[in-house]
Amino acid sequence: MSLIHRQKMTQKGLAAKRRNGRAGHGPVTTAGKARAVAARLLHGFYSSRQDEVMTALGEDPREFEELLKSLLQSFQPRPGLESQLVLRMARVLWRQRRADRVQDAAALRHVKTRTQTEQLALGPRLIRVRAIYQKLLDLSAALTNHEAPPTPSPLEAFLAYFKASDPELQNLCAALSAFLEPLRNASPQVPDASDGSGSSSKEGELAEARKKLEDALFDASCRYRNSLDWRVAEIDEISSPANVAALMAPAESRDDHLMQRMEDSWARQLWRLTRLLITLQNSGFGDADRD
């Protein structure tokens, strides 16, 4: 992939460029030459224009100079072959550093993509459980509101919501329906003393239905509270170090094998260059040059 954006070419534009190309002699300015060099840059591992490559890839050539200086200070090479070996060592080390950046960036993108995919898969379920749990809390608040006792209309709305939400709430729905029946028949006025026995019977029936509803509501609330905690923990687990490490496992691909082969090749090059340089320095080859 080119590092320079290419404009879309039309037949008319192509013909114009061909006419202009016959009269042109290529880039003249320094900036134009730099753009021409970068236009065909793919990865920069084998380019001989080191500074242009580094700049195009977002690297700082001064860091390469510092690396080269540190190697020169460590090995103190003599002019000629030893100096060229140290320069080659610096280039190999720099390419290894570049490969590390490439792999880190690829791993980061891989983890972000898979993390977002898992979060998107778990998100709707978490939202659904949280919504049902909030409705259960609202129903509990409506039943325990002593200033405004529950009336059939809002309870019927709760019943319709729970029936449409989850089949596992059937026990709660049955208890809520059983509570609604005596509640609808309850008289809003104070009962007469003459029918006190009938009123007491209705109140007892309503109290018993309310107790069963409260028990069913408590069980459902505990179950959804645990489910909500589990869903939240599941979301948090996605970003845990252990899961991130598992997500970093690369998929088998040709690019992974190619990068591994390149790294192995650079490691062998560095080993051979270091061994050759040390052998030359220990053998005294080129002492006349040093003198």
Residue pairs with C-beta under 8 A, 6 or more apart in sequence:
1 42
2 39
2 40
2 41
2 42
3 38
3 39
3 41
3 56
3 57
4 35
4 38
4 39
4 41
9 17
26 36
27 33
27 35
27 36
34 52
34 55
37 49
37 52
37 56
38 52
38 56
41 47
41 53
41 56
41 57
44 53
44 54
44 56
44 57
44 98
45 95
45 98
45 262
47 53
50 61
50 64
50 91
51 61
53 59
54 60
54 61
54 64
55 61
57 98
59 98
64 90
64 94
67 90
67 93
67 94
68 86
68 87
68 90
71 86
71 89
71 90
71 93
72 83
72 86
75 82
75 86
75 277
75 281
77 83
77 85
77 86
77 277
77 281
78 286
78 289
78 290
79 289
80 286
80 289
81 280
81 286
82 277
82 280
82 281
82 286
85 273
85 276
85 277
85 280
86 277
88 269
88 273
89 270
89 273
89 274
89 277
92 266
92 269
92 270
92 273
93 270
95 266
96 263
96 266
96 267
96 270
99 259
99 262
99 263
99 266
102 259
103 259
106 250
107 248
107 250
110 247
110 248
110 250
111 244
111 247
111 248
114 247
115 238
115 239
115 244
115 247
118 238
119 235
119 238
122 231
122 234
122 235
122 238
123 235
125 231
126 228
126 231
126 232
126 234
126 235
128 165
129 224
129 227
129 228
129 231
130 228
130 231
131 165
132 162
132 165
132 166
132 169
132 224
133 221
133 224
133 225
133 227
133 228
135 158
135 161
135 162
135 165
136 217
136 220
136 221
136 224
137 221
138 158
139 155
139 158
139 176
139 217
140 217
140 221
142 150
142 154
142 155
142 158
143 150
143 210
143 213
143 214
143 217
150 183
151 183
152 180
152 183
152 184
155 176
155 179
155 180
155 183
156 180
158 176
159 173
159 176
159 177
159 180
162 169
162 172
162 173
162 176
163 169
163 173
168 223
169 220
171 216
171 219
171 220
172 213
172 216
172 217
172 219
172 220
174 216
175 209
175 212
175 213
175 215
175 216
175 217
176 213
176 216
178 209
178 212
178 213
179 206
179 209
179 210
179 212
179 213
181 209
182 202
182 205
182 206
182 209
183 206
183 209
185 202
186 202
186 206
187 199
191 198
191 199
237 243
250 256
280 286
